[in-house]
Amino acid sequence: MSAELIEGKPVAKAIRKELKPRITALKERGITPGLAAVLVGDDPASTTYVGSKERACERLKLYSEIITKPASTTEEELLEIVRSLNKNDKIHGILVQSPLPDHINELSVTLAIDPAKDVDGFHPHNVGLMLIGEQSLLPCTPHGILKLLEFYNVETSGREVVVVGRSNIVGKPIAALLVQKSSPGNATVTIAHSRSNNLESICRRADILIAAVGRPLMITAEMVKPGAVVIDVGINRIDDPRVEKGYRIVGDVDFDNVSKVSSKITPVPGGVGVMTIAMLMQNTVLAAEQVCSDKRPE
């Protein structure tokens, strides 16, 4: 068996195509969706990721601001930046790139962001709306996974889903989304993690296995039921002297072997990561549309 690839690029392309007329309609009303990214410190991965977001904005002709600050920035200084962006009418989406320096409380920063501009979908207000199935700004990576499942016609209703990973960014929200009375949704979901007993047997129950644990190549072929759909959220750098860069990027799944037993699988890179950026653009446009709908005629 050779698995079908669930690639992010065609799905992201379809999302951009759907966003363009919405962006045009907003601009006709004098609103250009705007995204501000705040980067504290010089973490190479964060710098690369923020650059990708900026290029995505340019591609869709959105307004973007990149605010870079040294690692010595205090929590209060960062909070003041967030408060200023909350008041800035040109900015409809705010994201503060993680990880932050140890002396800054990430929750305090998240709580300071106006929920209407929380395009990462991390504010408790938006998390609560997501949990009860109401419209909100959804977290980008989990929402991107839903879009992948939908695009590649992966049936979720009645299926058993195992999520390996319990983070607030991916594991918990994707589980919450897949149990909703919606499509994709209506799944029976188990959250497992690195400390779960009998992890291999839990994973082998899954019709859809989502790996989001942050451990390179942790999910092996022996852990996957033949014919299962495998979604790999992991992005890990491992040393490899055989390649020019001295390292390579791998997921949480042993792709070479798991792809031989699964029916569909996401590659790393080129799978879920592409979708995270696409859904961030969608959230920014949605946030701008909400501002437009809130305006009342004089």
PyMOL commands that set and color helices and strands:
alter all, ss='L'
color gray80, all
select helices_A, chain A and resi 8-28+44-60+75-87+106-112+115-117+124-131+140-151+171-178+199-203+221-223+255-258+272-294
alter helices_A, ss='H'
color red, helices_A
select strands_A, chain A and resi 4-5+34-40+63-69+93-96+160-164+188-192+208-211+229-232+236-239+247-250+264-265
alter strands_A, ss='S'
color yellow, strands_A
deselect
rebuild
show_as cartoon
